[in-house]
Amino acid sequence: MHLGPFGYVSAMRTVFHVTPNANGWEVRQEGSDATEVLVDDKDNAVSHARELAKEREPSQVIIHTRDGRFETEYTYGDDPRDVPG
């Protein structure tokens, strides 16, 4: 079992992060050093991340602000956790 960066269980869920980059905004799969998508604008990055997440359910997209803080998330597919909530 693996706790994600915000303390939730992400054991069987593919998690994508949308974060600022020196050249724009990037989408990166949690646990990977490779950038999935690099684009100029945040809305475009979020759109790409959501499409990737829909293709890899169960999944989650975590969107960060320009200063790296948590902003919002989107979850796709069934919840793989065995705990209520």
C-alpha positions as CSV (number, residue, x, y, z in Angstrom):
1,M,0.0,0.0,0.0
2,H,1.3,3.5,-0.9
3,L,0.2,6.8,0.6
4,G,0.1,9.5,-2.0
5,P,1.5,13.0,-1.3
6,F,-1.7,14.1,0.5
7,G,-1.9,11.0,2.8
8,Y,-4.6,9.1,0.8
9,V,-4.2,5.5,-0.4
10,S,-3.2,5.3,-4.1
11,A,-2.3,1.6,-4.2
12,M,-4.3,0.7,-7.3
13,R,-5.2,4.1,-8.8
14,T,-3.1,5.8,-11.5
15,V,-2.5,9.4,-10.4
16,F,-1.6,12.2,-12.7
17,H,-0.4,15.6,-11.4
18,V,-0.8,18.9,-13.3
19,T,2.0,21.2,-12.2
20,P,3.8,24.3,-13.3
21,N,6.9,24.0,-15.3
22,A,9.5,26.6,-16.5
23,N,8.1,26.1,-20.0
24,G,4.4,26.1,-19.1
25,W,2.4,23.3,-17.5
26,E,3.2,19.6,-17.3
27,V,1.2,16.4,-16.7
28,R,3.2,13.7,-14.9
29,Q,2.1,10.3,-13.7
30,E,2.8,9.9,-10.0
31,G,6.0,7.9,-9.3
32,S,7.4,8.6,-12.8
33,D,10.2,11.1,-13.8
34,A,8.8,11.3,-17.3
35,T,6.6,14.1,-18.4
36,E,3.4,12.8,-20.2
37,V,2.5,16.2,-21.6
38,L,4.1,19.7,-21.6
39,V,1.9,22.6,-22.8
40,D,1.8,26.4,-22.6
41,D,-1.5,26.7,-20.7
42,K,-3.0,25.2,-17.6
43,D,-6.4,24.5,-19.0
44,N,-4.8,22.5,-21.9
45,A,-2.8,20.5,-19.4
46,V,-5.8,19.7,-17.3
47,S,-7.7,18.6,-20.4
48,H,-4.9,16.3,-21.4
49,A,-4.6,14.9,-17.9
50,R,-8.3,14.2,-17.7
51,E,-8.2,12.3,-21.0
52,L,-5.2,10.2,-19.9
53,A,-7.0,9.5,-16.6
54,K,-10.2,8.4,-18.3
55,E,-8.1,5.9,-20.4
56,R,-6.5,4.4,-17.3
57,E,-9.3,4.0,-14.8
58,P,-9.3,3.7,-11.9
59,S,-7.4,7.0,-11.9
60,Q,-7.1,10.5,-10.5
61,V,-6.0,13.9,-11.6
62,I,-4.5,16.3,-9.0
63,I,-4.2,19.9,-10.1
64,H,-1.8,22.2,-8.5
65,T,-1.6,26.0,-8.4
66,R,1.3,28.0,-9.9
67,D,3.0,27.9,-6.4
68,G,2.6,24.1,-6.3
69,R,-0.2,23.9,-3.8
70,F,-3.2,21.5,-4.1
71,E,-6.1,23.1,-6.0
72,T,-8.5,20.4,-7.0
73,E,-8.9,16.8,-8.1
74,Y,-10.9,14.6,-10.4
75,T,-11.4,10.9,-9.8
76,Y,-12.4,8.3,-12.4
77,G,-13.6,4.7,-12.0
78,D,-14.4,2.7,-8.9
79,D,-12.7,3.5,-5.6
80,P,-10.1,0.8,-5.0
81,R,-9.9,1.4,-1.2
82,D,-11.4,-1.1,1.2
83,V,-12.4,1.6,3.7
84,P,-15.7,3.6,3.7
85,G,-15.6,7.3,2.9
